[in-house]
Amino acid sequence: MTTLKLYPTFLILMFSGFAPLCQFQSLTAQTSVVGFEEIYSTSKKSAATTKSRIHPDRITEDSLSNLFTYLLVDKIIPHWLGTPWSFEGHTSVPRSGEIACGYFVSTTLKDMGFNLDRYKFAQQLPIHEAKTLALGKPLLEINSNSTDERIAILRDTLKEGIYFLGFDQNHVGYIQKKNSDLFVIHSNYIGAEGVVIERIEDSQVFTYYSRIYIADISRNKTLLTKWVRNEVVQVVVE
């Protein structure tokens, strides 16, 4: 697991309402007092407040991408780390119950403020989930038996930001490119480990699948416009 750094300070100062990230360091200690659900609710409200102050025509594409990535990776996902995996897990409360890979993605997107049916989305094949988020834009599809080759293609192709990652017909999560490094963020079914952030080179799951699908999230302007405007994201089912 890696320690995630903050995004540039100017992005944070653009908006008020952020709780300090050090809250996650004392998350366990606070749990006995207020509980994970209340803490998580505060982070969701903070993200929603930030989203409500965004004007798509007044923010650059890079700034919007960085801000969205920051909110998802640093405000929402940290609460879910350690939540156990199960095939039918669909909890909406971090570290309470279990969460399957598809529900981890759909729930965190829903909690980011996407107008998305988290149940319907999570029940689709990885390629359909990717197409749902791509909104008609081409997917990056890689089919190679070489793990090193797949990583090299991703490193050369992806820009900084957060992407949807689909593994053939069986597993989904996110992939983040940050400072030229790649991280897999998912609810790991191996040993029912649950939600983790791991370097792509250390991800056992990544070595298992030769075919993967990538859909841009943080640099998909059409998708982020729907997010800001609270427009419905229709789930692709075939």
C-alpha positions as CSV (number, residue, x, y, z in Angstrom):
1,M,0.0,0.0,0.0
2,T,1.2,3.5,-0.8
3,T,0.9,6.7,1.0
4,L,-1.1,9.1,-1.1
5,K,0.1,12.7,-1.3
6,L,-2.1,15.8,-1.7
7,Y,-2.7,17.4,-5.0
8,P,-1.4,20.9,-5.6
9,T,-2.3,23.4,-2.9
10,F,-4.0,25.8,-5.3
11,L,-6.7,23.2,-6.1
12,I,-7.5,22.8,-2.4
13,L,-7.6,26.5,-1.7
14,M,-10.1,27.1,-4.6
15,F,-12.8,25.6,-2.4
16,S,-13.6,25.7,1.3
17,G,-15.2,22.9,3.3
18,F,-12.4,20.4,3.2
19,A,-11.7,18.4,6.3
20,P,-7.9,17.9,6.8
21,L,-6.6,14.6,5.4
22,C,-4.9,13.9,8.7
23,Q,-8.4,12.8,9.9
24,F,-7.7,9.5,8.2
25,Q,-4.7,8.9,10.4
26,S,-6.8,9.0,13.5
27,L,-9.9,7.4,11.8
28,T,-9.7,4.3,14.0
29,A,-9.4,6.3,17.2
30,Q,-12.4,8.4,16.3
31,T,-14.6,5.4,15.4
32,S,-15.4,4.6,19.0
33,V,-16.8,8.1,19.4
34,V,-18.7,9.0,16.3
35,G,-18.5,5.9,14.0
36,F,-17.3,5.4,10.5
37,E,-20.7,6.2,9.0
38,E,-20.8,9.7,10.5
39,I,-17.2,10.5,9.5
40,Y,-17.9,9.2,6.0
41,S,-21.0,11.3,5.8
42,T,-19.0,14.4,6.5
43,S,-16.5,13.6,3.7
44,K,-19.4,13.0,1.3
45,K,-21.0,16.4,2.2
46,S,-17.6,18.1,1.8
47,A,-17.3,16.6,-1.7
48,A,-20.8,17.6,-2.6
49,T,-20.2,21.2,-1.4
50,T,-17.1,21.3,-3.6
51,K,-18.9,19.9,-6.6
52,S,-21.7,22.5,-6.2
53,R,-19.2,25.3,-6.5
54,I,-17.7,24.1,-9.8
55,H,-18.4,26.1,-12.9
56,P,-17.3,23.9,-15.9
57,D,-16.8,27.0,-18.1
58,R,-14.5,28.6,-15.5
59,I,-12.1,25.8,-14.8
60,T,-9.5,24.2,-17.0
61,E,-9.7,20.6,-18.0
62,D,-6.5,19.8,-16.1
63,S,-7.7,21.6,-12.9
64,L,-11.1,19.8,-13.0
65,S,-9.3,16.4,-13.6
66,N,-7.0,17.0,-10.7
67,L,-9.8,18.2,-8.4
68,F,-12.0,15.2,-9.2
69,T,-9.1,12.8,-8.7
70,Y,-8.3,14.4,-5.4
71,L,-11.9,14.2,-4.2
72,L,-12.2,10.5,-5.1
73,V,-8.8,9.2,-4.1
74,D,-8.2,11.4,-1.0
75,K,-11.6,12.1,0.3
76,I,-13.8,9.1,-0.5
77,I,-11.7,6.0,-1.1
78,P,-9.6,6.2,2.1
79,H,-12.6,5.4,4.2
80,W,-13.1,2.1,2.3
81,L,-9.6,0.8,2.7
82,G,-9.8,-2.6,4.6
83,T,-13.5,-3.2,3.9
84,P,-13.6,-6.9,3.2
85,W,-14.6,-8.4,-0.2
86,S,-17.4,-10.9,-0.8
87,F,-19.0,-11.9,-4.1
88,E,-22.4,-10.5,-3.1
89,G,-21.1,-7.7,-0.8
90,H,-22.9,-4.4,-1.4
91,T,-22.6,-2.4,1.8
92,S,-23.0,1.4,1.5
93,V,-21.1,2.0,4.7
94,P,-17.3,1.7,4.7
95,R,-15.8,-1.0,7.0
96,S,-19.4,-2.2,7.8
97,G,-20.2,-5.4,6.0
98,E,-18.6,-6.4,2.8
99,I,-18.1,-5.0,-0.7
100,A,-17.8,-6.7,-4.1
101,C,-15.5,-5.2,-6.7
102,G,-18.4,-3.7,-8.9
103,Y,-20.2,-2.3,-5.9
104,F,-17.0,-0.7,-4.7
105,V,-16.7,1.2,-7.9
106,S,-20.4,2.1,-8.2
107,T,-20.8,3.1,-4.6
108,T,-17.7,5.3,-4.5
109,L,-18.9,7.0,-7.8
110,K,-22.4,7.4,-6.3
111,D,-20.9,8.9,-3.1
112,M,-18.9,11.3,-5.3
113,G,-22.2,12.7,-6.5
114,F,-22.8,10.8,-9.8
115,N,-26.4,10.3,-10.6
116,L,-25.9,6.6,-11.2
117,D,-27.8,3.5,-10.3
118,R,-25.2,1.7,-8.2
119,Y,-27.0,-1.6,-8.2
120,K,-27.6,-1.8,-11.9
121,F,-24.1,-0.6,-12.7
122,A,-22.4,-3.2,-10.4
123,Q,-24.3,-6.1,-12.0
124,Q,-22.9,-5.5,-15.5
125,L,-19.9,-7.1,-17.2
126,P,-16.7,-5.1,-17.0
127,I,-16.8,-4.0,-20.6
128,H,-20.4,-2.6,-20.1
129,E,-19.3,-0.8,-17.0
130,A,-16.4,0.7,-18.9
131,K,-18.8,1.8,-21.8
132,T,-21.2,3.3,-19.2
133,L,-18.4,5.7,-18.0
134,A,-16.9,6.2,-21.4
135,L,-20.1,7.8,-22.8
136,G,-19.3,6.8,-26.3
137,K,-15.6,7.6,-26.2
138,P,-13.2,4.9,-27.3
139,L,-12.0,2.4,-24.7
140,L,-8.4,1.5,-24.3
141,E,-8.4,-2.3,-24.7
142,I,-5.2,-4.3,-24.1
143,N,-4.9,-8.0,-24.8
144,S,-1.4,-9.3,-24.0
145,N,-0.2,-12.3,-22.1
146,S,2.8,-10.3,-20.9
147,T,2.2,-8.4,-17.6
148,D,5.2,-6.2,-18.3
149,E,3.8,-5.3,-21.7
150,R,0.4,-4.4,-20.3
151,I,2.1,-2.1,-17.7
152,A,4.3,-0.5,-20.3
153,I,1.3,0.3,-22.6
154,L,-0.6,1.8,-19.7
155,R,2.4,3.8,-18.6
156,D,3.0,5.2,-22.1
157,T,-0.7,5.8,-22.9
158,L,-2.4,7.1,-19.7
159,K,-2.1,10.7,-18.5
160,E,-2.2,11.7,-14.9
161,G,-5.6,10.9,-13.4
162,I,-8.1,8.2,-12.5
163,Y,-9.5,5.6,-14.8
164,F,-12.0,2.7,-14.7
165,L,-10.2,-0.7,-15.0
166,G,-12.0,-3.8,-16.1
167,F,-10.4,-7.2,-16.1
168,D,-11.8,-9.4,-18.9
169,Q,-15.3,-10.6,-17.7
170,N,-14.6,-11.0,-14.0
171,H,-13.2,-8.1,-12.0
172,V,-13.2,-4.3,-11.9
173,G,-11.6,-1.4,-10.1
174,Y,-9.8,1.9,-10.7
175,I,-6.3,2.6,-12.0
176,Q,-4.6,5.8,-11.1
177,K,-1.5,7.3,-12.8
178,K,0.3,9.6,-10.4
179,N,3.8,11.0,-10.9
180,S,4.4,8.4,-13.6
181,D,3.5,5.6,-11.2
182,L,0.4,3.3,-11.6
183,F,-1.8,2.2,-8.8
184,V,-4.6,-0.4,-8.8
185,I,-7.5,0.5,-6.5
186,H,-10.0,-2.3,-6.0
187,S,-11.9,-4.6,-3.7
188,N,-9.5,-7.5,-3.9
189,Y,-11.1,-11.0,-4.0
190,I,-7.8,-12.8,-3.3
191,G,-8.2,-14.0,0.3
192,A,-11.2,-11.7,0.5
193,E,-8.7,-9.0,1.3
194,G,-11.1,-6.2,0.3
195,V,-10.4,-2.7,-0.6
196,V,-6.7,-1.8,-1.3
197,I,-4.5,0.6,-3.1
198,E,-1.4,-1.2,-4.5
199,R,1.3,-0.5,-7.0
200,I,0.5,-2.1,-10.3
201,E,3.8,-4.1,-10.1
202,D,2.7,-5.6,-6.8
203,S,-0.9,-6.4,-7.8
204,Q,-1.4,-10.1,-8.0
205,V,-4.8,-9.7,-9.6
206,F,-3.3,-7.6,-12.5
207,T,-1.1,-10.6,-13.4
208,Y,-4.1,-12.9,-13.8
209,Y,-5.8,-11.3,-16.8
210,S,-4.4,-10.8,-20.3
211,R,-7.4,-8.7,-21.4
212,I,-8.2,-5.4,-19.7
213,Y,-10.5,-2.4,-20.5
214,I,-9.7,1.2,-19.6
215,A,-12.2,4.0,-19.5
216,D,-11.1,7.6,-18.8
217,I,-12.9,9.1,-15.8
218,S,-11.1,12.2,-14.6
219,R,-10.2,13.5,-18.1
220,N,-13.6,12.6,-19.7
221,K,-15.1,16.1,-20.0
222,T,-18.5,14.8,-21.0
223,L,-18.7,12.5,-17.9
224,L,-17.5,15.2,-15.5
225,T,-20.0,17.7,-16.9
226,K,-22.8,15.2,-16.1
227,W,-21.3,14.8,-12.7
228,V,-21.2,18.6,-12.0
229,R,-24.7,19.1,-13.4
230,N,-26.1,16.0,-11.7
231,E,-27.3,14.5,-15.0
232,V,-28.2,10.8,-15.1
233,V,-25.5,8.4,-16.3
234,Q,-27.3,5.7,-18.1
235,V,-26.0,2.2,-17.5
236,V,-25.0,0.2,-20.6
237,V,-26.3,-3.3,-20.4
238,E,-25.3,-4.8,-23.8
